[in-house]
Amino acid sequence: MSDISNHVTGRLQTLGTWLTKATSVWPVTRHAHWLLRLPIAAVMLQYGLDKVPLSADAAAGWGLPFWAWALAGVGELAVAFLLIASGLLAPFVGDKVAALLTRLTGLAAAIIVAGVIVVAYWAPPLDLLMFNQFHILLLGASLYIAFGPQTRSS
């Protein structure tokens, strides 16, 4: 039994060494944050523009009061704008201010997407995971922006 254990341990160490070497040469860029900012901003912009002009009839069609519909539309447009602005403003306002703005914007995006899931796509959890992957992914990406690392170094 110890021969098998030693063999497995040796293989795992070899794999660990290989992974360490592979990740040490993996390309890293300080601009990778745009890979999440741009698609989320594009989706939020589309969702927000779909609500313009704001209409009480459209809100009623979704079973929402007009104030909630207007808040969602303005919020979606604001998230789209602020995701881009907070990325561009970092050199001018400092990384800490830009990171705070980014985190707050990510949190706002997550709240909006959670609202969309509850209002438009609510289903048992397994059905949500199987048939609504887009909004689940959008929620996860927004939460990552809100709570993930905010480094721009490398």
C-alpha positions in Angstrom: 0.0 0.0 0.0 2.9 2.4 0.7 4.2 1.9 -2.8 0.9 3.2 -4.3 0.8 6.0 -1.8 4.4 7.0 -2.7 3.6 6.8 -6.4 0.5 9.0 -6.1 2.4 11.5 -3.9 5.2 11.7 -6.4 2.7 12.3 -9.3 1.0 15.0 -7.3 4.3 16.7 -6.6 5.2 16.5 -10.2 1.8 18.0 -11.1 2.3 20.8 -8.5 5.7 21.6 -9.9 4.4 21.7 -13.5 1.4 24.0 -12.4 3.8 26.3 -10.6 6.0 26.6 -13.7 3.0 27.0 -16.0 1.4 29.8 -13.9 4.7 31.6 -13.5 4.9 32.2 -17.3 1.1 32.8 -17.7 0.5 36.2 -19.2 -0.9 38.8 -16.8 -2.1 42.2 -17.7 -3.3 45.1 -15.6 -6.0 45.6 -18.2 -7.8 42.3 -17.7 -10.5 44.0 -15.6 -12.0 45.3 -18.9 -12.8 41.7 -19.8 -15.6 41.9 -17.2 -16.4 45.6 -17.3 -17.2 45.9 -21.0 -19.6 43.0 -21.4 -21.5 43.8 -18.2 -21.7 47.4 -19.1 -23.0 46.5 -22.6 -25.7 44.2 -21.1 -26.7 46.8 -18.6 -26.8 49.5 -21.3 -29.0 47.3 -23.4 -31.4 46.6 -20.5 -31.5 50.2 -19.6 -32.1 51.5 -23.1 -34.9 48.9 -23.5 -36.8 50.8 -20.8 -36.5 54.2 -22.5 -38.8 56.0 -22.7 -39.9 55.1 -19.2 -43.6 54.0 -19.3 -46.1 53.1 -16.6 -47.7 50.7 -19.1 -44.4 48.8 -19.5 -44.0 48.7 -15.7 -47.5 47.4 -15.3 -46.8 44.7 -17.9 -44.1 43.3 -15.6 -46.3 43.7 -12.5 -44.1 46.5 -11.2 -44.9 49.9 -9.9 -43.6 52.7 -12.1 -41.0 53.9 -9.5 -39.4 50.4 -9.4 -39.4 50.2 -13.2 -37.8 53.7 -13.4 -35.3 52.9 -10.7 -34.2 49.8 -12.6 -33.9 51.6 -15.9 -31.9 54.5 -14.5 -29.9 52.1 -12.4 -29.0 49.9 -15.4 -27.8 53.0 -17.3 -25.9 54.3 -14.4 -24.2 50.9 -13.9 -23.2 50.8 -17.5 -21.7 54.3 -17.4 -20.0 53.9 -14.0 -18.3 50.6 -14.9 -16.6 52.3 -17.8 -16.0 55.6 -16.0 -14.5 53.9 -12.9 -12.0 52.0 -15.0 -11.0 55.1 -17.0 -10.8 57.5 -14.0 -8.3 55.5 -12.0 -5.3 57.5 -13.2 -7.0 60.8 -12.3 -8.8 60.0 -9.0 -6.5 57.3 -7.7 -6.8 53.5 -7.5 -8.6 53.6 -4.1 -11.4 55.9 -5.2 -11.8 54.0 -8.5 -11.8 50.7 -6.7 -14.5 51.9 -4.3 -16.6 53.2 -7.2 -16.1 49.9 -9.0 -17.2 47.9 -6.0 -20.3 50.0 -5.4 -21.2 49.7 -9.1 -20.7 46.0 -9.1 -22.9 45.7 -6.0 -25.6 47.8 -7.8 -25.3 45.6 -10.8 -25.7 42.5 -8.7 -28.8 43.9 -7.0 -30.3 44.8 -10.3 -29.6 41.4 -11.8 -31.0 39.7 -8.7 -34.1 41.8 -9.1 -34.4 40.7 -12.7 -34.1 37.0 -11.7 -36.8 37.4 -9.0 -39.2 39.4 -11.1 -38.8 37.8 -14.6 -37.3 34.4 -14.2 -38.1 33.1 -10.7 -38.1 29.3 -10.6 -36.9 26.5 -8.3 -33.1 26.8 -7.8 -32.3 23.8 -10.0 -34.3 25.2 -12.9 -32.6 28.6 -12.5 -29.2 26.9 -12.8 -30.2 24.8 -15.7 -32.2 27.2 -17.8 -31.1 30.7 -16.8 -27.3 30.5 -17.0 -27.0 33.9 -18.5 -28.4 35.8 -15.6 -26.7 33.5 -13.1 -23.3 34.3 -14.8 -24.1 38.0 -14.9 -24.9 37.9 -11.2 -21.7 36.1 -10.4 -19.6 38.5 -12.5 -21.2 41.5 -10.9 -20.5 40.0 -7.4 -16.9 39.4 -8.4 -16.6 43.0 -9.4 -18.1 44.0 -6.1 -16.1 41.7 -3.9 -13.1 40.4 -5.9 -9.6 41.8 -6.0 -9.2 45.3 -7.3 -5.5 45.3 -8.3 -4.2 47.0 -11.4 -0.5 46.0 -11.0 1.6 43.7 -13.1 
